[in-house]
Amino acid sequence: MPTLKAILEAVLLAAEEPLELDRLLEVFPESERPRREELRATLAELAGSYEGRGVELIEVASGFRLQVPKTFSPWVSRLWEARNSSYSRALLETLALIVYRQPITRGEIEAVRGVSLSGGIMKTLQERGWIKVVGHREVPGRPALYATTHAFLDYFNLKGLSELPPLAAARDLEHIGAELDRRLLAASSDSLTATEPSDG
């Protein structure tokens, strides 16, 4: 029978999304299921075995996944060069507002940006799975409240919002948008399962 380390490697390689500990435990028959501590220790050992190689094991908000390290972005990103599409400044500013001021309504986003918000922007962010409606503001019209998702955190290799860079009072939306754009370019070649961005 293969080792626990080899089984975990195969399962993570075959997975199309990050896997939580509970999900990893479910791939084993009950009689062969390792203890959570043993599973965590083996995952740490597996992560260590990738040191200096073209793949790494990381933990993001939704669990563990195998991906290409950032070091290899200059080469890996060329796979998508011809089809690479960029996000508009308006989309990046909107995403930045949702990230740092969530939960937030569309009207509040428009008030900060000073312009009306294209329906296509919110649709793109929702189709990417980066934002979702988490409730409604208790005011007339009950506007939807938007917040980021685990998919957003996973895409940017974050375990939680606390890992985001702090928002300095002096930083404006253009700077935040530029930072998100930089992270998007880096993240697009990181994950072995990352999908190509759509136009914003």
N, C-alpha and C positions, 0 to 999 in steps of 0.2 A: 504493500500500500504506500502511496506517496506520502511525504512528510507534510505536516500541518503548514509549514512555510510554503511548500510547493503548491498545495491546494489553494491557499489564500492568494498566491500570485496568479494562478490560473483564473480564479473567480473574479478578482479585481480587473484582470486584463480583459475578460469577456464582458464585464459589466458595462452598460451604456451610461451609467450614472454613478455618483458616489454611493457607497454602501455603509450604513450604520452598523455598529457592532451586532445589534439584534438580528439584522438581516444576514450578516455573515454567519452568525450562529445557526440560522435556519437552513443553511445549505448542508449541514451535517445531520445524519440520522441521529435520533435522540441518544442511542447507545454509544455513539462515537463523538458526541458533542463536547468540545473542549470547554473549560471554565473561562469566564470572561477575562480573568487575570492572565491566563495562559494565552488567550487570543490577543490581548493587548501587547503582551511581551513579544509574541511572535511577529506581530505587525511592526513593532519597533525594530526587531531584528531584521525583518525584511527591508524596512526603510534604510537601515544602516548598510545593507548589502548593495544598495544602489548608489552609494557614495561615489561620485566621480564618473558615473555612467550616463547614458542618454535617456534615462527614465528615472523618475522619483516617485515615492509614495508620500502623499500628503493627506492631512485631515482638513476638510473644509466644513462648512455649516451642515451639510447633508450627510457627512460621513467620510470614508476613506476612498481615495482614487489614485490610480497610476496616471502620470502625465509626463510630458517632456519638460525638463527644467528650463527656466528663462535663459540660461547660458546659451542654449541652442536656437533661440529665436531668430538670429540673423539667417540661419540656413533653413529652418523649418518654415518660417513665414513665407519663403519664396514659393512654397507649394500652392499658396493662395494668392500670390501677387497679381496675377491677371484678373482675378475676380474680386479682389479686395475692394470693398466699398466703405466709405467713411460716413460717419454720423454728422448731421448738421449741428451747427452751433446751438440752434434753438433746442434740439433734442438733448444735447449734453447739458445745457443750462437747466432744462426741465428735470432731467434725471438728478442733477446735483441738488436742486431744491427739494425733491422728494427724499433723497438720501439723507440730507442734513436737517430737514424740517418735518419729517414724517411723524404722525399722519398729517396730510395736507390736502386741501381741496383744489380743484382746477382753478377756481376763482382766486384763491390765495396765490397760486403760482402766477396767474396773469397779473395780479396786483404788484408782485415783486418785480416781474419782468417788464411790466409797463406795456405789454402788447397782448392781444388775444392769442390763445393757444390753438394751434392747428389740431384737429381731431386725429390726424394721421400720426402725430407724435405720441399721443397716449396709446393709440392702437399699436404702434410699433413696439413700445415699451411693454405693453401687456402681451403681445404675441411672442416677444422674446422671453416672457415669463419673469421679467425683472421687477414688475410692479403688479399690485393687485388692490382691489377695493377691500378695505378692512372694516368699513362701517360707514356711517353717515353723520354729518355735523347736525346737531339739534338746533337748526335755524330754519327759517322759512325756505321751502324748496328741498330741504334735507340733502345738500350736495354730498356726493361720494367722497370719502376720505381714502387717499392712496398711500401705500407704504411699499417698501421693497420686500422681496421674497428670498427664500433660501437659494433659489436659482441665481439671483443677483450676487449673493455672497459667494456661491460656488464658482461662478464665472470669474470673479476677481480674486479667487484663492483666499477668501476670508472665512474665519470661523464665526465671526460676529461683527456687528457694527462698531464695537469698541476698537477694532483693529484699523478702522478708517483713519486717515490723517486728520488731526484736529482742524477745525474750521476757525481760522484767525479772523478777527473782526475786520481787518483791513483787506482780506482777500475778497475780490468780487467774483461774480458768476463766471466771467470770462476765464479767470485763472483756474477756477474749479473745473470748468468745462475742459480746459486744456489738460488738466491733470487726469480727468476721467478718460479723455481721448488717448493719452499716453498709456494709461493702464489697459485700455481696450486693445490697443495694438499689441501690447505685451501679452495680454491674456489670450488673444485670438490664436496664438501659436503654442501656448503652454499645454493645453489639455489634448490628450490623444482623442478625446471624444468631442472636442469643441466644434461647434457648427459655425459656418461663415455668417458674419453679421449681415443684416438686411439694411436697406437704405432708410434713413430717418427723415 
